[in-house]
Amino acid sequence: MINSTSKFIPKIKIKHLFALILMLLPIVLIGISNYLFAPTSFHFFADPENPQIITRQWVGDIDGIYMTIILSAVVTVLWLTILIAGKLDNFMTNLPKFIKNLINIIKNNPNKVAVHLAVLIYIIIIAITIVSITVDGGSKLSWARQARTLFFISIGMCGYFIVLFHKDVEKLFLLLSLTIGSIFILAHPHYWYSWDNAIHYAYAFEESFVRYASPNQADIALVNKQPIPYGRTPAFDGYPQLMSGDELATVRQYKLGTHTLAVHSTDVNPLLVRLAHMPAGIMLFIGRSLALAPLAIMRLGLLGNHLVYTVIVYFAIKRLNSGKHIMAIIAMFPTAFVLSTTFSYDYWLTALAMLGFAYYFNEVQNPDEKIKIKNIIILIGSFAIGMAPKAAYFLLMAVLYFIKRNKFKTTKGYCFYLFAVTCGIFIVLSSYLLPLLSDGIGTGDMRGGEEINAAIQIDFILNNPLAYTLILLNYFREYFNVFAVSNYVTQFAWLGFASFLHLTWLLLIFTMLTDRNEKDLITGKAGFKVILSFITFGTIVLFTTAMYIVFTPVGADTIQGVQSRYMIPVLFPILYALGSFRLKININKTAYTSGIFGVMSLVLLNAALDKLILV
């Protein structure tokens, strides 16, 4: 028994434990900081027997310890997984080699290193100079000046990255996304400008605690603040303190318990739905542990979302055999960036759907290679976890049934795969089915109006299928209008629309036809196009019907609440399938990649300047 077990669990060496300690060290330091400095580690509330007496109770330290233990456990499991997979030894062997090679590169190419540093310093100096000349007054550390300075630095860095990494599409996307995304986050206005941000901030805030959410006055203000478009300043007590982080009465007045967030409670949602808010929640916990100003903590949460979005899309692009530029363009839509740099779960769905389809297309385009267990886990897992927050997209997982039997070594393995796909679909649907079974269908989303009643609306659809079909088709005439594409390409939520819509779409159409190779011989077949078209259209029908049920008055002849941004997760698979690999255009690869990323960088930088900085 011991011998058989040792085959799966390798011997743990001192260097392995040292790696674990290094991985856990940042979490432990954050936990200590939370215990000592977190501003929400105590609460002021009225004594139950005498409301006039304000008492103090120390509770945040325990929650911080719990969070530290949980994060440490997650990291330990990750370390153990890497160890069992045999990758830890390779990493620890290659890391010293990488450092040594890096040192050798610096020693052997001092001129190149000096040039890179000189360019970076020159870009920073130019940016600071431009801001100093063009911006009058204000603190040199204000959000506005920082955003403007970062904007001009980013222009230079984006151009330099395109020159250096034009041969590596995924690395170029990674660097440009992180660079430009940081502008979106730092220049985020002091109010919510994107869809349902107050609600999603509440979700992320709850995920930053283990036992129960413990908001201070700043958090309550952020949770209950409504979107205010066009640069108007929100009016509520303590706004100046939110900006500066000053420890005045408004910021230091804490309230105990989750009742202040009850209207946005996520208690009824399963774990998979809450996963999409955990990256932001963890970053909020870190920011709170470091005792940052409230708006700095909020921006740190936004960074958590965008980091996850960028990294997932990076691995998705890396996995593709062709169509890398197609995916990069869609992922760099201004609307997609708005969603990934604000509080939402759309970024989660979009990124993981891209990852799932990237692995799917890779498997289909390599029919002679047997599918690996790791790839099966990523395929099913990315779809299931990604679509759990919006179960109406579950039909996209149907593509997994079209991976052929010859990709598997045995019939038993193929049957197990089909069973796993089916289980994955039920996991996605469980995010809706579990609340339905426990609480019933409910009335629906009352933001749609007082005439909403989901149960009666379902009866209307079932009893009048032809009438509803006509309502649906009539609505699609508006939803699929070619002049409405700006709603999911350049829309900046409540701030209006960014520029260069037509340029972006012309670039995408051009890329659809040219970003191809011989691997597209299979995915370019007519049957494959029909399958993807049917699944995509069916998905659109499902999420449109879902909004008719929960957001539209009973029996209405139109459909309310269907946002154009819902199209983004289905764009890549359908556009990838509809393109043609037969069109041969001889284009210099350097010019091709540089041009595409140059245009998308221009689109995003201009959008950030126009909608976030110059307001």
C-alpha positions in Angstrom: 0.0 0.0 0.0 2.8 2.4 0.9 4.7 1.6 -2.3 1.6 2.1 -4.5 0.9 5.4 -2.8 4.4 6.6 -3.2 4.0 6.4 -7.0 1.5 9.2 -6.8 2.9 11.3 -4.0 6.6 12.1 -4.5 9.1 12.4 -1.7 8.9 15.9 -0.2 12.4 17.5 0.0 13.7 20.5 1.8 13.6 22.6 -1.4 9.9 21.7 -1.8 9.2 23.0 1.7 11.2 26.1 1.0 9.1 26.8 -2.1 5.9 26.4 0.0 7.2 28.8 2.6 8.0 31.4 -0.1 4.4 31.0 -1.5 2.8 31.4 1.9 5.0 34.3 3.1 3.0 37.1 1.4 -0.3 35.7 2.7 1.0 35.5 6.2 2.3 39.1 6.1 -1.0 40.3 4.8 -2.7 38.4 7.6 -0.5 40.1 10.2 -1.2 43.4 8.7 -4.9 42.7 8.8 -4.7 41.9 12.5 -2.7 45.0 13.3 -3.9 47.7 10.9 -7.2 46.8 9.1 -9.5 49.8 9.6 -12.5 47.6 9.7 -11.1 45.4 12.5 -13.5 47.1 15.0 -17.1 48.3 15.0 -19.0 51.0 16.8 -22.6 50.2 17.5 -25.2 51.0 20.0 -25.5 49.1 23.2 -28.7 46.9 23.1 -29.7 48.0 26.5 -28.9 51.6 26.1 -28.8 52.9 22.5 -27.2 56.2 23.7 -24.1 54.3 24.7 -21.7 53.5 21.8 -19.6 50.4 22.6 -16.6 48.9 20.8 -16.1 45.2 19.9 -13.1 43.7 18.3 -14.1 41.2 15.7 -12.2 41.9 12.4 -9.0 40.2 13.7 -10.7 36.8 13.8 -12.1 37.1 10.3 -8.7 38.2 9.1 -7.2 35.1 10.6 -9.9 32.9 9.0 -9.2 34.5 5.6 -5.5 34.0 6.0 -6.0 30.3 6.9 -8.3 29.8 3.9 -5.9 31.5 1.4 -3.0 29.5 2.9 -4.9 26.3 2.4 -5.6 27.2 -1.2 -2.0 27.9 -1.9 -0.9 24.7 -0.1 -3.3 22.7 -2.3 -1.9 24.4 -5.4 1.6 23.6 -4.2 0.7 20.0 -3.6 -0.9 19.7 -7.0 2.2 21.1 -8.7 4.3 18.7 -6.7 2.3 15.6 -7.6 2.2 16.6 -11.2 6.0 16.7 -11.2 6.2 20.3 -12.2 7.7 21.7 -9.0 11.1 20.2 -9.4 11.3 21.4 -13.0 10.3 24.9 -11.9 12.8 25.0 -9.1 15.5 23.7 -11.4 14.6 26.1 -14.2 14.2 29.2 -12.0 17.9 29.4 -11.0 18.7 28.8 -14.7 16.3 31.6 -15.7 17.9 34.0 -13.2 21.4 32.9 -14.3 20.5 33.4 -18.0 18.9 36.8 -17.2 22.1 37.8 -15.5 24.2 36.6 -18.4 21.9 38.5 -20.9 22.5 41.7 -18.9 26.3 41.0 -18.7 26.6 40.0 -22.4 24.2 42.7 -23.8 24.8 45.8 -21.6 24.1 48.1 -24.5 20.6 46.6 -25.2 19.7 46.7 -21.5 20.9 50.3 -21.3 18.7 51.1 -24.3 15.6 49.5 -22.7 16.2 51.4 -19.4 16.9 54.6 -21.3 13.7 54.3 -23.3 11.6 53.6 -20.1 13.2 56.6 -18.3 12.7 58.8 -21.4 9.0 57.8 -21.6 8.4 58.6 -17.9 10.2 62.0 -18.2 8.2 63.0 -21.3 4.9 61.9 -19.6 5.6 63.9 -16.5 6.7 66.9 -18.5 3.5 66.9 -20.6 1.3 66.6 -17.6 3.2 69.4 -15.8 2.7 71.7 -18.8 -0.9 70.8 -19.6 -2.5 70.4 -16.1 -2.8 73.5 -14.0 -3.2 73.4 -10.2 -4.2 70.5 -8.1 -2.2 68.2 -6.0 0.7 66.4 -7.7 -0.6 63.2 -6.1 -4.2 63.6 -7.2 -6.0 60.8 -9.0 -6.4 63.1 -12.1 -2.7 63.9 -12.4 -1.7 60.3 -11.8 -4.2 59.1 -14.4 -2.9 61.6 -17.0 0.7 60.8 -16.2 0.0 57.0 -16.6 -1.8 57.7 -19.8 1.1 59.3 -21.5 3.5 56.7 -20.1 1.2 54.0 -21.5 1.3 55.5 -25.0 5.0 55.1 -25.1 5.0 51.7 -23.4 2.4 50.3 -25.8 4.4 51.4 -28.8 7.5 49.9 -27.3 5.8 46.6 -26.5 4.5 46.4 -30.0 8.0 46.8 -31.4 9.5 44.2 -29.0 6.8 41.5 -29.0 5.2 41.7 -32.5 6.0 38.0 -33.0 4.3 36.8 -29.9 0.5 37.6 -30.0 -0.4 36.3 -26.5 2.5 38.1 -24.7 1.7 41.3 -26.6 -2.0 41.1 -25.5 -0.9 40.4 -21.9 1.3 43.5 -21.7 -1.0 45.8 -23.6 -4.0 44.7 -21.5 -2.3 45.2 -18.2 -0.9 48.5 -19.3 -4.1 50.0 -20.7 -6.3 48.3 -18.1 -4.3 50.1 -15.4 -5.4 53.4 -16.9 -9.1 52.4 -16.8 -8.7 51.4 -13.2 -6.7 54.4 -11.9 -8.9 56.9 -13.9 -12.2 55.2 -12.7 -14.5 58.1 -11.6 -15.5 58.5 -8.0 -18.9 57.1 -8.8 -20.2 54.0 -10.5 -20.5 54.4 -14.3 -21.0 50.8 -15.4 -23.9 48.4 -15.2 -25.1 47.3 -11.7 -21.7 48.2 -10.1 -23.2 49.0 -6.7 -24.7 45.5 -6.6 -21.6 43.7 -7.8 -19.4 45.7 -5.4 -21.7 44.4 -2.6 -21.1 40.8 -3.9 -17.3 41.3 -4.0 -17.3 43.0 -0.6 -19.1 40.0 1.0 -16.5 37.7 -0.6 -13.8 39.7 1.2 -15.0 38.4 4.5 -15.3 34.8 5.8 -18.0 34.9 8.4 -20.1 37.9 7.6 -19.7 41.2 5.8 -18.8 44.0 8.1 -19.2 47.3 6.2 -18.1 50.7 7.3 -19.8 53.9 6.3 -17.7 54.1 3.1 -18.7 50.7 2.0 -22.4 51.4 2.7 -22.1 54.5 0.6 -20.5 52.6 -2.3 -23.0 49.8 -2.1 -26.0 52.1 -2.2 -24.7 54.7 -4.6 -26.5 54.8 -8.0 -24.8 55.4 -11.4 -24.4 59.1 -12.0 -23.5 59.7 -15.7 -21.5 62.4 -17.4 -19.1 63.3 -14.7 -21.4 64.6 -12.0 -20.2 64.3 -8.5 -22.3 62.0 -6.2 -23.8 63.8 -3.2 -23.6 61.9 0.1 -22.0 62.4 3.5 -18.3 61.6 3.6 -17.5 61.9 -0.1 -14.3 63.9 0.6 -13.2 61.3 3.1 -13.8 58.5 0.5 -11.4 60.3 -1.8 -8.7 61.1 0.7 -9.0 58.3 3.3 -9.0 60.8 6.1 -10.0 59.2 9.4 -12.9 61.4 10.1 -16.1 60.5 11.8 -17.9 59.5 8.6 -15.3 56.9 7.6 -14.7 55.7 11.2 -18.3 55.0 11.9 -18.7 51.3 11.6 -21.9 49.2 11.6 -22.1 45.5 12.6 -23.5 42.7 10.5 -24.8 42.1 7.0 -28.2 43.7 7.4 -26.9 46.9 5.7 -26.2 44.8 2.6 -29.4 42.7 2.7 -30.9 44.2 -0.4 -27.8 42.9 -2.3 -27.4 39.6 -0.4 -25.8 36.7 -2.3 -26.8 34.1 0.3 -29.1 32.2 -2.1 -26.5 31.8 -4.8 -24.3 28.7 -5.0 -20.6 28.8 -4.6 -19.9 28.7 -8.4 -21.8 32.0 -8.8 -19.8 33.6 -6.0 -16.5 32.5 -7.6 -16.7 35.3 -10.2 -16.6 37.9 -7.3 -13.8 36.2 -5.4 -10.8 37.8 -7.3 -12.1 41.3 -6.4 -13.0 40.1 -2.9 -9.5 38.9 -2.2 -8.0 42.2 -3.4 -10.5 44.1 -1.2 -9.3 42.0 1.7 -5.7 42.8 0.9 -6.5 46.5 0.6 -8.4 46.6 3.8 -5.5 44.7 5.5 -3.0 47.4 4.3 -5.3 50.1 5.7 -5.6 51.9 2.3 -8.1 54.7 1.6 -11.6 53.4 0.7 -11.3 54.4 -3.0 -7.9 52.9 -3.2 -9.3 49.6 -1.8 -12.1 49.8 -4.4 -9.6 50.2 -7.2 -7.6 47.3 -5.9 -10.7 45.2 -6.3 -11.1 46.3 -9.9 -7.5 45.3 -10.5 -8.3 41.8 -9.2 -11.0 41.4 -11.9 -8.8 42.7 -14.7 -5.8 40.6 -13.7 -7.9 37.4 -13.9 -9.5 38.5 -17.2 -6.1 39.2 -18.8 -4.4 36.1 -17.6 -7.3 33.8 -18.7 -7.5 35.4 -22.2 -3.7 35.2 -22.4 -3.8 31.4 -22.0 -6.8 31.2 -24.4 -4.9 33.0 -27.1 -1.8 30.9 -26.5 -3.9 27.7 -27.0 -5.3 28.7 -30.4 -3.7 27.3 -33.6 -5.2 30.2 -35.6 -7.5 33.1 -34.9 -5.3 34.6 -32.1 -5.8 38.1 -33.5 -9.6 37.6 -33.7 -9.8 36.7 -30.0 -7.4 39.5 -29.1 -9.6 42.1 -30.9 -12.8 41.0 -29.2 -11.1 40.8 -25.8 -9.9 44.4 -26.4 -13.3 45.9 -27.3 -13.7 49.0 -25.2 -17.0 47.5 -23.8 -15.1 44.4 -22.8 -12.5 46.5 -21.0 -15.2 48.4 -19.2 -16.6 45.1 -17.9 -13.2 43.8 -16.9 -12.1 47.0 -15.0 -15.4 47.5 -13.1 -17.3 45.2 -10.7 -19.2 42.6 -12.7 -19.2 38.9 -13.6 -19.4 39.5 -17.3 -15.5 39.5 -17.5 -15.5 36.1 -15.9 -18.0 34.6 -18.4 -16.2 36.2 -21.4 -12.7 35.1 -20.5 -13.6 31.5 -19.5 -15.8 31.0 -22.5 -12.8 32.1 -24.7 -10.6 29.6 -22.8 -13.1 26.8 -23.3 -13.5 27.5 -27.0 -9.8 27.8 -27.5 -9.2 24.3 -26.1 -12.2 23.0 -28.0 -11.0 24.3 -31.4 -7.5 23.0 -30.6 -8.8 19.5 -30.0 -11.0 19.6 -33.1 -8.2 20.8 -35.3 -5.9 18.0 -34.2 -8.1 14.9 -34.8 -5.2 12.5 -34.7 -4.0 13.5 -31.3 -5.6 11.8 -28.3 -7.2 14.2 -25.8 -5.5 14.4 -22.5 -7.2 14.3 -19.1 -5.8 17.7 -18.2 -7.4 19.2 -21.4 -10.7 17.6 -20.6 -10.7 19.1 -17.1 -9.9 22.6 -18.6 -12.5 22.2 -21.3 -15.4 21.2 -19.0 -14.2 23.3 -16.1 -13.8 26.6 -17.9 -17.3 26.3 -19.4 -19.0 25.2 -16.2 -17.3 27.6 -13.8 -17.4 30.5 -16.3 -21.1 30.1 -17.2 -22.4 29.4 -13.7 -23.1 33.1 -13.0 -25.3 33.3 -16.1 -26.8 29.8 -16.7 -28.7 31.0 -19.8 -25.4 30.5 -21.7 -25.3 26.7 -20.8 -26.1 25.8 -24.5 -22.6 26.9 -25.5 -21.4 23.8 -23.7 -23.2 21.7 -26.3 -20.2 22.0 -28.6 -18.4 19.6 -26.3 -20.6 16.8 -27.5 -19.2 17.2 -31.0 -15.6 16.0 -30.0 -15.4 12.7 -31.9 -14.9 9.2 -30.4 -11.5 8.7 -32.1 -10.0 11.4 -29.8 -10.2 8.9 -26.9 -8.2 5.8 -26.3 -11.1 3.7 -25.2 -14.9 3.7 -25.6 -15.1 3.7 -21.8 -13.1 6.9 -21.7 -15.4 8.5 -24.3 -18.5 7.6 -22.4 -17.0 9.0 -19.2 -16.3 12.2 -21.0 -19.9 12.5 -22.3 -21.1 11.9 -18.7 -18.7 14.6 -17.4 -20.0 17.1 -20.0 -23.6 16.4 -19.0 -22.7 16.8 -15.3 -21.0 20.1 -16.1 -24.2 21.3 -17.8 -26.2 20.4 -14.8 -23.7 22.2 -12.5 -24.3 25.3 -14.6 -28.0 24.9 -14.4 -27.9 24.3 -10.7 -27.2 28.0 -10.1 -30.8 28.6 -11.2 -32.3 25.2 -10.3 -31.3 25.2 -6.6 -32.9 28.5 -5.7 -35.9 27.5 -7.8 -36.4 24.3 -5.9 -36.0 25.9 -2.5 -37.9 29.2 -3.0 -39.9 28.6 -6.2 -39.8 30.6 -9.4 -40.4 33.9 -7.5 -41.7 37.1 -9.0 -38.7 38.1 -11.0 -36.4 41.2 -11.0 -38.5 44.0 -9.7 -36.2 46.6 -11.3 -38.2 45.9 -14.4 -41.3 47.3 -12.8 -44.3 46.4 -10.7 -45.9 44.3 -13.4 -43.2 41.6 -13.3 -44.2 38.1 -12.4 -41.9 35.3 -13.6 -44.3 32.5 -12.8 -47.2 34.0 -14.7 -44.9 35.0 -17.6 -43.8 31.4 -18.0 -47.4 30.3 -18.2 -48.0 32.9 -20.9 -45.1 31.6 -23.0 -46.2 28.0 -22.6 -49.8 28.7 -23.4 -49.0 31.1 -26.3 -45.9 29.7 -28.0 -46.7 31.2 -31.4 -47.4 34.6 -30.0 -44.1 34.6 -28.0 -42.2 33.4 -31.1 -43.5 36.4 -33.0 -42.5 38.7 -30.1 -39.0 37.2 -30.0 -38.5 37.5 -33.8 -39.8 41.0 -33.8 -37.4 41.9 -31.0 -34.4 40.4 -32.8 -35.0 42.7 -35.8 -33.9 45.5 -33.4 -31.3 43.5 -31.4 -29.4 42.3 -34.5 -29.6 45.6 -36.2 -26.2 46.3 -37.8 -26.3 49.9 -36.5 -26.6 48.6 -32.9 -23.2 46.8 -32.8 -21.7 49.9 -31.0 -23.7 48.8 -28.0 -21.3 45.8 -27.4 -18.1 47.2 -29.0 -17.6 50.7 -27.9 -20.3 51.4 -25.3 -18.9 52.9 -22.1 -22.0 52.1 -20.1 -23.6 55.3 -18.7 -20.8 57.5 -20.1 -21.9 57.0 -23.8 -19.9 55.6 -26.6 -16.2 55.6 -27.5 -14.9 56.5 -31.0 -13.6 54.3 -33.8 -16.5 51.9 -34.0 -16.2 51.4 -37.7 -12.5 51.1 -37.6 -12.7 48.4 -35.0 -15.3 46.4 -37.0 -13.5 46.7 -40.3 -10.3 45.4 -38.5 -12.3 42.5 -37.0 -13.8 41.5 -40.4 -10.4 41.8 -42.1 -8.9 39.6 -39.4 -11.7 37.0 -39.7 -10.7 36.5 -43.3 -6.9 36.6 -42.9 -6.0 35.2 -39.5 -6.2 31.6 -40.8 -4.0 28.6 -41.6 -4.3 24.9 -42.6 -5.6 24.0 -39.2 -8.9 25.7 -40.2 -9.6 23.0 -42.8 -11.9 21.2 -40.3 -13.4 24.1 -38.4 -14.1 25.9 -41.7 -16.4 23.2 -43.1 -20.1 24.1 -43.7 -21.4 21.6 -41.2 -19.2 23.0 -38.5 -20.4 26.5 -39.3 -24.1 25.4 -39.1 -23.5 23.7 -35.7 -21.9 26.8 -34.2 -24.5 29.1 -35.7 -27.3 27.0 -34.3 -25.8 26.9 -30.8 -25.0 30.6 -30.8 -28.5 31.6 -31.9 -30.0 29.2 -29.4 -27.9 30.8 -26.6 -29.2 34.3 -27.6 -32.7 33.0 -27.6 -32.2 31.6 -24.1 -30.8 34.7 -22.5 -33.4 36.9 -24.3 -36.2 34.6 -23.0 -34.7 34.7 -19.5 -35.0 38.5 -19.5 -38.6 38.3 -20.9 -39.5 36.1 -17.9 -37.7 37.9 -15.1 -37.6 41.5 -16.3 -40.5 42.1 -18.6 -44.2 42.8 -17.7 -46.5 39.8 -18.2 -47.7 39.5 -21.8 -45.7 42.5 -23.1 -45.2 42.7 -26.9 -41.5 43.6 -26.4 -38.6 42.4 -24.3 -36.9 44.5 -21.6 -33.5 44.3 -20.0 -31.6 42.5 -22.7 -28.2 44.3 -22.8 -26.2 44.3 -26.0 -23.1 43.3 -23.9 -24.6 39.9 -23.5 -23.4 39.3 -27.1 -19.7 39.5 -26.2 -19.3 35.9 -24.9 -20.8 34.4 -28.1 -18.9 36.5 -30.6 -15.6 34.7 -30.8 -16.9 31.1 -31.5 -19.3 32.3 -34.3 -16.9 34.7 -35.9 -14.1 32.2 -35.7 -16.3 29.6 -37.4 -17.7 31.9 -40.1 -14.3 33.0 -41.4 -12.6 31.4 -44.4 -9.2 29.8 -44.5 -9.2 29.8 -48.3 -8.5 33.5 -48.7 -4.7 33.8 -49.1 -3.2 37.2 -48.6 0.6 37.6 -48.3 1.1 40.0 -45.5 4.3 40.6 -43.5 3.6 39.1 -40.1 5.4 41.9 -38.3 3.3 44.5 -40.0 0.1 42.4 -39.5 0.4 41.9 -35.8 1.8 45.4 -35.2 -1.0 47.0 -37.2 -3.8 45.1 -35.4 -2.5 45.7 -31.9 -1.6 49.3 -32.8 -5.2 50.0 -33.9 -6.7 48.4 -30.8 -4.3 50.2 -28.5 -5.3 53.5 -30.2 -9.0 52.6 -29.7 -8.6 51.8 -26.0 -6.3 54.7 -25.2 -8.6 57.2 -26.9 -11.6 55.7 -25.1 -9.8 56.1 -21.7 -8.8 59.6 -22.5 -12.2 60.7 -23.8 -14.5 58.9 -21.3 -12.4 58.7 -18.1 -9.6 61.2 -18.0 -10.9 64.4 -19.8 -14.2 64.6 -17.8 
